[in-house]
Every structure is written in structure tokens, then in C-alpha cells.
């Protein structure tokens, strides 16, 4: 009885079995981790390669698509004295920081998942392997926009797009219209961001919330791989807003060419 009471107070075999099972599970996970890493990386790369075309501005907006946009601009401006200029760029910034962040993530995550196979006893080879992991992440982020996007924060994307849109507004002369009625619809494919800028004549009578419909129309097109549809819908929505506040009048002249700007950046 005494021995039985002592045995009852000591840790039982069940606890040891649970610990052993947990250790065994962790060991098995370590053995499978290289395969997990390889599979995830392959899926990520294949997906990015298949979606690469959606970030090529001249690819998604060829001559037929640009003709549709030109027709939409002309139709919209027949109802208003305003001037509408859509701009579509592949990216607003090269985002070099995204490539370095990708390199660090690949290095850290790769090292964690490749623990069982890394040459821990050979420092030179270990460093070379980790350098290679980082280089793969850096290269992929530079070559595949879909991967680069994973390492660009929304705040950063919004900031560079707004800055680029402001520059486009002035470069295209939208601030020079007689009644200050120029509108820029700026779309950046990599950042997946839309900026609508209206001159001071429009801002004086149109609330900023009004442009949400324009922004949504353009973003919906980008999200559904129908950039031309998004641009056309955004231009049409702009025309409807401007026609209510700045309707066309006899003698109005087209102060800016009806054009769509499409370029790499």
C-alpha cells in the first residue's frame, strides 16, 4: 500500500507518453518542412507568373481597348465643359524596399523550415545557403510584381500613388483649363490603387465623397482583370458628375486632347 501511494504521487507514464508524442510530431514536421517550403514556393511562383500579364499596362490596354476609352472620353465630354484624362501606369514606384523585405522573409522562413537539412556544422556553407535563400526572395520580388505586392504596405502604396498622381496632373496641364475643370483618373496597377484629382473649380462645388463611385469603378475593373472596363466606367461616372455641375454650353472648346495615357511608370 505504501509503495502504491508513493507511485501515485510520482509523474505517471501518461505524461511521458504525451511529451514523447509531441516531440515525435515536431520531429516529423521538421522532416516534412523542406517539402512544405518547396510546395508553397512553387505555388507562389506559378501563381505570380500566371498573373504577370495583369501588371503590363500596354498588354491590358492595347489599341482596341484604348479606342474604347477614347470613345468614352469623347462621349463624356460632350455633356460637360470639364476635361477628363485617365492615366494608367504599371507602377508608381520601383519599391526597392519590397525586394529587400522579401529577401529577409525568404531567408528567415527558409532557414526555419529547412532546419533538418541545413549544414549547421559548416558555417561557410550555412551562410552560402542562407544567402541563396535571400537572393531568391530578392530576385522573385524584382521579377514578379505579384510577389512584390506582398511586401508593399497599403500606406506605402497610397503615398507613392498620390504623389505620382499629383505630378501627372500638372505634367498633363490639367491645372490650366479656363474654368479649372480638369479631372485626372490615375490608376496604378502594381499598387492596385486609384487616385482621382479634380481642379479647384470642381472641388469648390463637388464633395470628395462624390468621387468614391469613380474610384470604385476603376478598382473593380482592375480587380476583375478588366482594366479597360474599369477605365471606361470611371470616365463615364466622371462625365455624369461633371455634367450636373458643369454642363456643356454653346461655344465650349476642347481645351485638352481626348487621350488616355498608358505607360510602364
N, C-alpha and C positions, 0 to 999 in steps of 0.2 A: 504494500500500500504506500509505503514511504517513497519507494522508487517511482511508483506511478504518479504520485503527487509532484515529485521533482521533475519528471518528464513533462508533465502537463504545463509547468511553468517555463520550460525552455522553448525557444522558437521551433516550430514544427517543420517537418519536411515540406509542407504545402508552400510556405513562404519561399523556401529554397527553389522549389519547382517553378513558382511564378517568376522568380528572378531569372532562373535559367531559361525559361521560355521567352522572357523579354529580351535577354541577351542574344538568344538564338534568332529571334525575329530581327533584331538590329543587325546581326551579322549577315543574315540573308538579304536584308535591304542593302547593306553595303556591297554585297556581291552583285546585286541587280542594278545598283545605281549607275554604273557606266552605260548599261543598255538603256536605262531611263533617260539619261542625258543625251545619248545619241538619238533616241527616238524623238524627244522634244525638239532637239536642234534641227533634225531633218524636217519635222512638220513645220517648224517656224520658217525655215529657209524655203521650202517648197511653196508654202502659202505666200511668202513675200515675193517670190519670183513670179507666181501666177498673177499677183496683183500689181506688179510693177508698172504695167501699162496705164493704170488709172492715174498715175502721177505725171504722165507725159502730156503736157498741155497741148502740143501740136498733134499728138496722137488722138486725144479725145475730142479735139476741136479742129478737124480737118476742113477742107474747103466747103463741102456740103453743110457741115454744122455751122461754119462761120456765116454762110449765106443765110441760114435760118435766123441767126442772131441779128444780122444786118436788117433783115426784113422786119424783125420785131422792134428794133430801134426806130426804124422809119415809121412804122405804124404807131408806135407810142408817141413820137414827137409830132405827129400830125394833129394831136389833140392838145398840145401844150407848147408854151414858149420856152419850156425848160430844155436843157441839154443833158442827155444820158450817155455815159460812157462806161461800159463794162470792161474790166481788166482781169484776165486770168493768167496767173503765173504758176510755175511748178513749185516754187518755194519762195519765201520772203527772206530767208537767211540760210547759209550753209550749215548752221548749227554744229560747229566743230566740237562743242562740249558734249553733244549727244554721243558722238563716236567714242570719246574718252570714257564716258559713263558706261557705255556698252562694253568697252574693254574691261573695265573694273568688274562689272557684273559677271561677265563670262569667266574672268579669272577666279573670282571668289566662288561662284556657284559651281564652276567646273572643278575646282580643287576640292570642294566639299563632296561632290558626287563621285569623284574619281579617287577618293581616299584609298581604296583597296589596291589600286594599280599604279599609283604614283610612286616614283623612285625616291622614297623618303631618305634612304641611306646614301644617296648620291646627290649631294647639293647642286652640283652643276647641271645634271640632267633634270632635277626637280625645277630649278629656275628656268631652264630652257622650255620645259613643258608648260609651266605657268605663263611664261612669256608668249608661247604659242597660243594658249587659250585666250589671252588678252588680245593678241593680234587678230585672231579670228573674229572676236566681237567687234573690234575697231573696223576691220575690213567690211564685215557684213553691214554695219550701220552706215558706212560710207557708200556702199554699192546698192543697197536695197532700202528705198525710202520707207517701206512698211516696217522695217525693223528700227530704223532711226526714229520713227514716230513714237515708239515705245519708250524712248528716253528723252522726249521733249515734253516739258510740263505745259499745262494749259496756259499758265501765266506767261511763260516764255513765248509760246506760240502767239498769244494775243498781243503781246507787246511788240514783237517784230512785225506782225501783220499791220498793226495800226500805224507804226512808223513808216512802213513801206507804202501804205495806202495814202498817207499824208503827202509823201514825196510824189506819188503818181498823180495826185490831184493837181499839184502845182506844175508838174512837168507837162501835163497834157493841157494846161491852160484853162482848166475848169473854173478857176477863180476870176477869169477875165470876161465872163459874159456880162452883157449890158445890165441886166436886172439881177445879177448874182443868183442865177437859177441853174447852176450846174450840179449834176449828181454823179458821183462815182460809185460803181458797184465793183468792189475789189474782192477777188476770190483767190485764195492761195491753197493749192491742192495738198501739199505736204502737211501743212499745219491744220488743214481741214477747218479753215476759218474764213469768215466773210466780214468785210467792213463796208458799210455804206456811209459815204461822206456827202453832205449837202452844203452848198454855199450859204452864206449868211442871209441872203434874201429868202431862201426856203426855210432855214432854221427859225426865222422870225415868226413864221406862221404855222409851221408843221412841227408837232412834238416828236421827240426822238423815238417814242414808243411806236409811232406810226411805221417806222422803218423795220420793225420786227418781222412783219409779213414778208418784206423783201428779203431780209436775211434768211428767214426760214425757207423760202422758196429756193434760194440758191443752195443752201446747205442740204436740203432734201435731195436735190439733183446730184450733188457730189456724193452723198451717202449711198444713193441707189445706182451709182455708176452711170448717171445720165446728166453729165455736166451741161451739155447743150440745153437740155430741157430745163435745168435749174436756172441757167443764164436767161433763157427766153422768158421763163415765168417771173424772174426778178425784174427784168426790163419792163415787162407788161405791168407788173404791180407798181413800179415806179411811175410809169405813164399814167396809171389811174390816180395815183396820189397827186401828181403834178397837174393833171387836167382839172382837178377840183379847185386847186388854189391858184394855178397859173394857166388858165385855158388859152388855147391858141387864138390869136387875133389877126385880123387882116393886116398884111404888110410885114408880118413876122418873118425874119430871115433865119436860116440855119447858120448859127454862129460857129459851130464846130462840126467837122465831118462826122457822118454817121459811121462809126467804126467800133471794132472790137479789138482790143489789144491782147495778144496771146504770145507769151514767150517763156523761156526757161526760168528766169528770175529777174 
